[in-house]
Amino acid sequence: MTVQSGTLARVVAGNTSVNLVAAAQAANFTPVGTVYASASDAAGVLQAPVQVTAGANGLYTFSLDTATGVTPGRYKGNATIKLCTDQACTTAQSVASISVPYDITILNSDTSWPGDNLTALAAMSGAGDWSAYQGNNAHTGYVPVAVKADQIALRWKRGLLNNPSSSNNPSLTPQVTANGLLYTTDSNTLYAYNETDGSRAWKYDFGTNNYYNAVGAPAVANGAVYVGGGLNGSNYLVAFDAATGAVRYRASVASSSDRLASPVIQDGVTYYNSTSSYNGLYAFSATGETLFNTGNSAQTPLGTPAVDANGVYLNTGNGILVFKPKTGERLAAILDSDSNAYSQGGSTPVIGATGIYTTSSSYNYSTNLTSNSLTRFDVVKRYIDWRVAGSYRISPAYASGVLYALNGNPFRVEARAEADGALQWSWTPQLSAESSFYGPAVVTKNLLFVSTDRVTYAIDLTTHKSVWSYPMAGQLSISQNGVLYIQNAGVTVAVNLQ
């Protein structure tokens, strides 16, 4: 047999396990009955059980898992996969074994950084700018790329935010990327960093300019970065030149300064929800002129709208409002009588192929408990099509008719059908110390990236197994250059996906 899969290379968070798949081509091999297998290696990095799949034309695949409880460090060597005629692996096949190279790095949260890997960047086929909250104007978190798990490699690690712990803006830290730059904010500063090495390209200090006491999450489009910033009574949407940081315009908005949404830019129009119960949704031209303001739209804590060619969709906390793009004409109002606007979490709408999806909050006065449901709104028929009860506090990711929802109770990742919300499969985080999800998931053609409060995982969409893990929680994004970013209040880690 000839091994064709190359080196099995992974980063693994301590005390978690990831799945590896080796492939080998058989020539002049006639197995006796079923082929069974068992793995071993000198370092004890791999578990013994191996699942063997016989494919066409003599191609065999071998699925095995890394061991837990291994001392952190880098392990390079060759695994021996013994081929047997019996499940206990006491009798060898005519080809007794194959040797598979591996390169496994196991890291704990306090393990020293293994070193930067600043390879040349190039656009990843299928990836675009991560331009808005959850990557795009539909907020799906979907990047149409295929990622090979063996090619995932750490790039750099930096502390990018100076004062991230401000109570004014504790949860709005999602980053955006375009033109080789990563844009992010802390409580009073907008930063632009080079994707290549994490060095700073420019920054804009809102506090120095005495305008702001809170800064929202950025969006980027058409060579500009857009950020909301506010001081009670003096709140603005600010457009910056994406390359230099020069201010292009400031547009005045009425906003709740401690609840700043992320802008969305579509067809040259910037949509910005004031998150104020009196001032609603704004739209601005490319030069900052106000095109419309819808007025009272009800208050939402993180009220970023979703936009497509047919509408601007705003989660009011008690339903969905639909406005006509560019004019602001109200097209529909779909009320959710079970939702409670003032305990809303993760309220940004997600646009699917046939509906709008939100996490909506409801309060039970009898039990004094709040639950968060996953809800589908049918915009055409203007009603709630289905609802799944649970503890969904974070917006789902969406791709190809499947919603990837993060449920707090039971604590698991759920793949649910867009049509009816039916559960297709689920995955449970591996550590007993994990108790919550950090932010929305990011989905590619073959992998789902998800972060708990302790570990970021890559989950294979076919096998539903973890194939990569890193010991850090954070907001996730994928740039056009195929770089996965994991960002929390203190640290940002860049990970090469190609």
C-alpha positions in Angstrom: 0.0 0.0 0.0 1.2 3.5 -0.8 0.2 6.3 1.6 -1.3 9.2 -0.4 -2.5 11.5 2.3 0.9 13.0 3.2 1.7 14.3 6.7 -1.2 14.4 9.2 -0.5 17.9 10.6 -2.7 19.4 13.3 -2.9 21.9 16.2 -4.9 20.4 19.1 -6.1 22.1 22.3 -5.0 20.3 25.3 -7.3 17.5 26.6 -9.4 17.6 23.4 -9.2 15.1 20.6 -9.3 15.6 16.8 -10.0 13.2 14.0 -7.4 12.4 11.4 -7.9 10.6 8.1 -5.1 8.8 6.2 -5.5 7.5 2.7 -3.6 4.6 1.0 -3.7 3.1 -2.4 -3.4 -0.7 -2.5 -1.7 -2.6 -5.4 -1.8 -6.4 -5.7 -3.5 -6.5 -2.3 -6.3 -9.1 -1.8 -7.6 -8.8 1.8 -8.8 -11.7 3.8 -12.3 -10.8 4.7 -12.9 -7.4 6.3 -9.9 -5.2 6.8 -9.5 -4.1 10.5 -6.8 -1.8 11.7 -5.1 -0.5 14.9 -2.8 2.5 15.3 0.2 3.1 17.5 3.0 5.6 17.7 6.0 6.0 20.0 4.8 9.2 21.6 1.3 7.9 22.4 -0.3 10.9 20.6 -2.8 8.7 18.7 -5.6 6.4 20.0 -5.5 2.8 18.9 -9.0 2.4 17.3 -9.0 2.9 13.5 -12.1 2.9 11.2 -11.3 1.5 7.8 -13.3 2.3 4.7 -12.6 0.4 1.4 -13.2 2.6 -1.6 -13.1 2.1 -5.3 -10.0 0.9 -7.2 -8.1 -0.2 -4.1 -8.3 3.1 -2.2 -8.5 2.7 1.6 -9.1 5.4 4.2 -8.2 5.1 7.8 -10.0 7.3 10.4 -8.3 7.7 13.8 -8.3 10.2 16.7 -5.6 11.9 18.7 -5.4 11.0 22.4 -6.3 13.2 25.3 -4.2 13.9 28.3 -0.9 14.2 26.3 1.7 16.6 27.6 1.6 19.8 25.5 4.4 20.0 22.9 5.1 19.3 19.3 5.2 15.6 18.2 6.6 14.5 14.9 7.0 11.0 13.8 5.3 8.1 12.0 2.2 6.2 13.1 2.0 2.5 12.4 -1.4 1.4 11.3 -1.5 -2.4 11.6 -3.8 -4.1 9.1 -5.6 -7.2 10.4 -8.1 -9.9 9.6 -9.8 -9.7 13.0 -11.2 -6.8 15.1 -8.8 -7.6 18.0 -6.0 -7.1 15.4 -4.1 -10.3 16.3 -3.7 -11.7 12.8 -2.1 -9.5 10.1 -3.3 -9.1 6.5 -0.9 -9.9 3.7 0.1 -6.2 3.9 0.8 -6.1 7.6 1.0 -2.4 8.2 1.4 1.1 6.7 3.5 4.0 8.1 1.8 7.4 8.2 3.8 10.6 9.0 2.3 13.0 11.5 3.1 16.4 13.0 0.9 17.2 16.0 1.2 20.3 18.2 -0.7 20.2 21.5 -1.3 23.5 23.2 -2.8 24.6 26.5 -4.1 28.1 27.1 -0.9 28.9 29.0 1.5 27.2 26.5 4.1 29.5 25.0 3.4 30.7 21.4 5.2 28.3 19.1 6.3 31.1 16.8 5.0 33.1 13.9 4.5 31.5 10.5 4.4 34.5 8.1 3.9 32.8 4.8 3.1 34.8 1.7 -0.6 35.7 1.5 -2.8 35.1 -1.6 -6.5 35.3 -2.2 -8.2 32.0 -1.4 -10.5 30.8 -4.2 -14.1 31.5 -3.2 -13.4 33.8 -0.3 -14.3 37.5 -0.3 -14.0 40.4 2.1 -15.3 39.7 5.6 -17.1 43.0 5.2 -19.8 43.1 7.9 -21.0 41.4 11.0 -21.0 37.7 10.3 -19.1 38.3 7.1 -21.7 39.7 4.8 -24.9 41.7 4.6 -27.0 38.5 5.1 -25.0 37.8 8.3 -24.7 34.1 7.4 -21.1 33.5 8.4 -20.7 31.5 5.2 -17.4 31.5 3.2 -17.6 29.2 0.1 -14.2 27.7 0.4 -13.0 24.1 1.0 -10.4 23.9 3.8 -8.0 21.0 4.2 -7.6 20.3 7.9 -3.9 19.3 7.4 -3.2 22.8 5.9 -4.5 24.7 8.9 -1.5 26.4 10.5 -1.0 29.1 13.1 0.2 32.4 11.6 0.7 35.1 14.3 -0.6 36.1 17.8 -0.9 39.8 18.9 -2.6 41.9 21.5 -4.4 44.3 19.3 -6.8 46.1 21.6 -5.7 48.6 24.2 -8.8 49.1 26.4 -11.3 46.3 25.5 -12.9 46.0 28.9 -14.9 49.2 28.9 -18.5 48.7 30.1 -19.7 51.0 27.4 -19.0 48.4 24.6 -18.3 45.0 26.1 -19.7 42.7 23.4 -19.2 44.6 20.1 -15.8 43.3 19.1 -16.4 41.5 15.7 -13.7 42.3 13.2 -13.9 42.9 9.5 -11.2 42.5 6.7 -10.6 43.9 3.3 -7.6 44.7 1.1 -5.1 42.9 3.3 -6.2 44.8 6.4 -8.0 43.7 9.6 -10.2 46.4 11.1 -11.3 46.2 14.8 -12.4 48.5 17.6 -12.1 48.7 21.3 -14.1 51.1 23.5 -12.8 54.3 21.9 -10.4 53.4 19.1 -10.7 52.0 15.5 -7.6 50.1 14.4 -6.3 48.8 11.0 -3.8 46.0 11.1 -1.9 44.3 8.3 -2.9 40.7 7.8 0.6 39.8 6.9 2.1 40.1 10.3 -0.4 41.9 12.6 1.5 45.2 12.5 -0.6 48.4 12.8 -1.3 50.3 9.6 -3.2 53.1 11.3 -5.6 53.9 14.1 -8.2 56.6 14.9 -8.7 57.5 18.6 -12.3 58.7 19.1 -11.6 59.7 22.6 -8.8 62.1 21.6 -11.3 63.9 19.4 -13.7 64.4 22.3 -16.7 63.1 20.3 -17.3 59.6 21.7 -17.5 57.5 24.8 -18.4 54.2 22.9 -17.4 52.8 19.5 -19.4 50.1 17.6 -18.2 47.3 15.4 -16.9 48.3 12.0 -18.1 47.4 8.5 -16.0 47.9 5.3 -17.0 48.4 1.6 -16.0 50.4 -1.4 -12.7 51.5 0.1 -14.2 52.9 3.3 -14.6 51.7 6.9 -17.8 52.7 8.7 -18.1 52.9 12.5 -20.7 54.2 14.9 -19.6 56.2 17.8 -21.5 58.1 20.5 -21.5 60.5 23.4 -25.0 61.0 24.7 -26.7 63.7 22.6 -23.8 63.7 20.0 -23.7 60.4 18.1 -22.3 59.8 14.7 -21.7 57.3 11.9 -18.2 58.0 10.7 -16.7 56.9 7.3 -12.9 56.5 7.0 -10.7 55.9 4.1 -9.9 52.2 4.5 -6.3 52.6 3.4 -5.2 55.7 5.3 -7.8 56.2 8.1 -8.6 59.7 6.9 -12.2 60.8 7.9 -14.4 61.0 4.8 -17.6 62.1 6.6 -19.4 62.2 9.9 -23.2 61.7 9.8 -25.2 62.7 12.8 -27.5 60.0 14.3 -29.6 59.7 17.4 -28.4 56.6 19.1 -28.1 54.9 22.4 -24.4 55.4 23.0 -23.9 52.2 25.0 -25.6 50.1 22.3 -24.0 50.6 19.0 -24.9 48.5 16.0 -22.7 47.7 13.1 -23.4 49.4 9.8 -24.3 47.5 6.6 -23.4 48.8 3.1 -25.4 47.7 0.0 -25.3 49.3 -3.5 -23.6 52.4 -2.2 -26.0 53.0 0.7 -25.0 52.6 4.3 -27.8 51.4 6.6 -27.3 52.0 10.3 -29.7 51.2 13.2 -29.6 53.8 15.9 -30.7 51.2 18.5 -32.8 54.0 20.0 -36.5 53.4 20.6 -37.3 56.8 19.1 -35.0 57.1 16.0 -35.0 53.8 14.1 -33.1 53.0 11.0 -31.0 55.4 9.0 -29.7 55.3 5.5 -26.8 57.4 4.2 -25.4 58.1 0.7 -21.8 57.4 -0.2 -21.0 61.0 0.8 -22.9 61.0 4.1 -26.2 62.6 3.2 -29.2 61.2 5.0 -31.5 59.4 2.6 -34.1 58.4 5.2 -34.7 57.8 8.9 -37.6 55.5 9.7 -38.3 56.9 13.2 -39.5 54.7 16.0 -38.6 51.1 15.3 -38.3 49.8 18.9 -35.1 49.2 20.7 -32.7 46.3 20.3 -29.4 45.8 22.1 -27.5 44.7 19.0 -29.7 45.8 16.2 -27.6 45.4 13.1 -29.9 45.1 10.1 -29.6 42.5 7.4 -29.9 43.6 3.7 -30.5 42.1 0.3 -31.9 43.4 -3.0 -35.5 42.9 -1.7 -35.4 44.5 1.7 -33.7 45.8 4.8 -34.6 43.6 7.7 -34.5 44.8 11.3 -35.2 42.8 14.4 -37.1 45.1 16.7 -37.1 42.7 19.6 -40.7 41.9 19.2 -40.7 41.0 15.5 -39.2 41.8 12.1 -39.6 45.0 10.2 -38.9 45.1 6.4 -38.0 48.3 4.7 -37.5 49.0 1.0 -33.9 49.6 0.2 -32.8 53.2 -0.5 -36.2 54.7 0.2 -37.1 53.3 3.7 -40.7 52.6 2.8 -42.0 50.0 5.3 -42.9 46.9 3.4 -43.9 44.5 6.2 -44.1 44.1 9.9 -44.1 40.5 11.3 -44.9 40.5 15.0 -43.6 37.9 17.4 -45.9 38.0 20.4 -43.6 35.7 22.4 -40.5 37.9 22.1 -39.3 40.3 24.8 -37.3 43.2 23.3 -35.6 44.1 26.5 -34.0 40.6 27.2 -33.0 40.1 23.6 -29.7 38.4 22.8 -27.9 37.8 19.5 -30.7 39.6 17.7 -29.1 40.2 14.3 -31.3 38.7 11.5 -29.8 36.1 9.2 -31.1 35.9 5.6 -31.6 32.3 4.3 -32.8 31.1 1.0 -36.5 31.2 2.0 -36.7 33.1 5.3 -35.3 35.3 7.9 -33.9 33.7 11.1 -33.3 35.2 14.5 -32.8 34.2 18.1 -35.8 35.7 20.0 -36.3 36.0 23.7 -39.5 35.2 25.7 -40.2 35.7 29.3 -42.4 33.3 31.4 -44.0 35.3 34.1 -45.1 32.1 36.0 -41.6 30.7 36.3 -39.7 34.0 36.1 -37.4 32.5 33.4 -36.3 33.8 30.0 -35.8 31.4 27.1 -34.3 32.1 23.7 -35.8 30.4 20.7 -34.6 30.0 17.1 -37.3 31.5 14.9 -38.0 31.5 11.2 -39.9 34.4 9.7 -41.6 33.9 6.3 -41.2 37.4 4.7 -43.4 36.6 1.7 -46.4 35.3 3.7 -45.6 37.6 6.6 -45.8 35.1 9.5 -43.7 33.1 11.8 -43.2 29.7 10.1 -41.6 27.8 12.9 -39.8 28.2 16.2 -37.5 25.9 18.1 -37.4 26.3 21.9 -34.0 26.3 23.6 -31.3 28.7 24.8 -30.2 30.3 21.5 -28.6 33.6 22.5 -26.3 33.9 19.4 -27.2 34.3 15.8 -26.9 31.1 13.8 -24.7 30.6 10.8 -26.3 29.5 7.5 -25.3 27.7 4.4 -27.0 25.5 1.7 -30.3 25.1 3.5 -28.8 24.4 6.9 -28.8 26.6 10.1 -25.9 26.0 12.5 -27.3 27.1 15.8 -25.5 27.3 19.1 -27.8 26.1 21.9 -26.9 26.8 25.5 -29.3 24.1 26.9 -28.5 21.4 26.0 -25.0 22.8 25.4 -24.3 21.8 21.8 -23.9 22.8 18.2 -27.0 22.0 16.2 -27.4 21.6 12.4 -31.1 22.3 11.6 -33.0 22.2 8.4 -34.0 25.5 7.0 -37.4 24.2 5.9 -38.8 23.2 9.3 -36.1 23.5 11.9 -35.7 19.7 12.2 -32.4 18.6 13.9 -30.1 17.0 11.4 -27.1 16.4 13.7 -25.5 17.9 16.8 -22.0 18.1 18.3 -21.1 18.6 21.9 -18.0 20.5 23.1 -15.4 18.2 24.6 -14.3 19.8 27.9 -16.3 19.7 31.1 -15.1 23.2 31.9 -16.8 24.6 28.7 -20.2 26.2 29.5 -21.1 28.7 26.8 -20.4 29.8 23.2 -18.4 33.0 22.6 -19.9 34.2 19.4 -21.5 33.1 16.1 -20.1 30.1 14.2 -18.4 30.5 10.8 -19.1 27.9 8.1 -17.3 26.8 4.9 -18.1 24.2 2.3 -16.7 21.4 4.5 -15.9 22.8 8.0 -17.8 24.6 10.8 -15.6 26.8 13.0 -17.1 27.4 16.5 -15.7 29.0 19.7 -16.8 28.1 23.2 -15.7 30.1 26.2 -12.4 28.1 26.2 -11.7 26.4 22.8 -12.1 27.1 19.1 -12.9 24.0 17.1 -13.2 23.1 13.4 -15.9 20.5 12.9 -16.2 18.4 9.7 -19.6 18.8 8.2 -19.7 15.2 6.9 -18.3 13.2 9.8 -19.5 15.7 12.5 -16.1 15.2 14.2 -13.7 17.9 15.4 -10.6 18.0 13.1 -8.7 20.9 14.7 -8.8 22.8 17.9 -7.1 25.8 19.5 -7.2 26.7 23.3 -8.7 30.1 23.0 -12.2 31.7 22.8 -13.0 34.5 20.4 -15.0 36.1 17.7 -14.3 34.4 14.4 -13.9 35.6 10.8 -12.2 34.4 7.6 -10.5 36.9 5.3 -10.2 36.9 1.5 -6.6 35.7 2.0 -7.8 32.6 3.8 -6.8 33.7 7.3 -9.1 32.7 10.2 -9.1 35.2 13.0 -9.9 34.4 16.6 -10.3 37.6 18.6 -11.1 38.2 22.2 -10.6 41.2 24.5 -7.0 40.5 25.1 -5.5 38.6 22.1 -6.0 38.0 18.4 -4.7 34.9 16.7 -4.4 34.6 12.9 -4.6 31.1 11.4 -3.6 30.2 7.9 -6.3 28.0 6.1 -4.2 27.4 3.0 
